[in-house]
Amino acid sequence: MNPRHLSRFQFTLSLLLIGLAFCGGRVHALNEADLQRIGKRIWQNECAGSVDGLTSWNSGEDFASLGIGHFIWYPAGVEGPFEESFPKLIQWYRQRGVAVPEWLLTTKDCPWPDKASFTREHDGSRQKDLRRLLSSTIGEQTLFIIARLDQAAPRLVKAAGKSGTLVERNIALLRQTAAGNFALIDYVNFKGEGLNPKERYKGEGWGLLQVLMNMRPADAASAPAAFATSSQQVLARRVTNSPPERGEKRWLPGWSNRCAAYAH
């Protein structure tokens, strides 16, 4: 991390942890080393920890996937069902005083219209700029994901309706362990909050809300394993409900393996 941002980084982290504590449960202590470990694990999950993987465009998708969290960036004219997160990351950088390439300040939409054009420019100046920025800001991207979780927590409880108490309890239990904290942080980035009505197949979502409503842990010690099982079930349901032309079945083994690791 750039030493110029260190004090601001630490201050923001302390504010986030205070916010998490008020959302229920004891927060597992996180310091800079923890954030780097969490960020690198997310990076490993999303793109095998490779710098090249920080600028990706998956087959069958109509958007670029950027950063350790594969944050979505849509080209102009594309309105997909998944929440666009890369422009929000750039806004986060700017608010926190992180220098970004000048062209990003005036580029609202992904400048590559499709996977073919994106792939052709893999070694172009803009993608090199992106990889330099994203590989040097692992901690910042991790904080961005944690902030998303922090902001989502009270909305998850409210959206659960009669199951709000269950969701609040499950969040509190998960936040008592390192494994539980990681599961929350990684999954909200991986499959979203579960609050977007567009992110549904046959009326059923697959985000963090749906996982939390589906799990029944006995205590904090068993919560990570319960989360792992629940997330596998929710994503298997997503694939069953998905349009056949998307071919989501090919992704399920990798998704299931990722979720299984939340137990530890």
C-alpha angles and dihedrals in degrees: 000000000000107000088219089071098040101104093044089048092053093045093051091047091053091050091050092050091050088052092049091050091056090051091067139286135032113299118229105242112262124193132169092279090052091051092051090050092048092047093049091049091051088047089051091049095049104038110002091262093285125143089221089057091062088080108045140151112193121218112262093022127110097210141060119254112214138181134007089309096044090240111202123246119181124206119237113288095020118115107177127182094250124085115260109232109163095079088052089053091053089050088050090052092050093049090052096047097250111153114239130185112279094239091061090061092064100033112091099169131044104275093218112077096201146002093269094057091042091053093048090056096046091119095037123119096257096054090044088053090052094049092049091050096044097044091052097049105055093133093049092051090049091052089049090056092046090051089053090054092047092052092045099050100082091041090053091054091048094046091052090068110187089009092057093106090053092050092047091050093049092050090049092050094048092050091061095073137048091237092050093049091050092049091055094044096045098042097049087056094040100051106002135240095300091234100106109100089208090062095076137107114201088348095303125113131208105204134112093283092058092048093050093048091051099053130085109185120180095217144338093284092058096039098089092052091046089051091050092052094043094050091050090052094047093050093046087054090049091055091048090051096042123109108267092230091065091063093212092162088082090064099048099086091054092044091049093050091050091051093046089060091062088077091073 
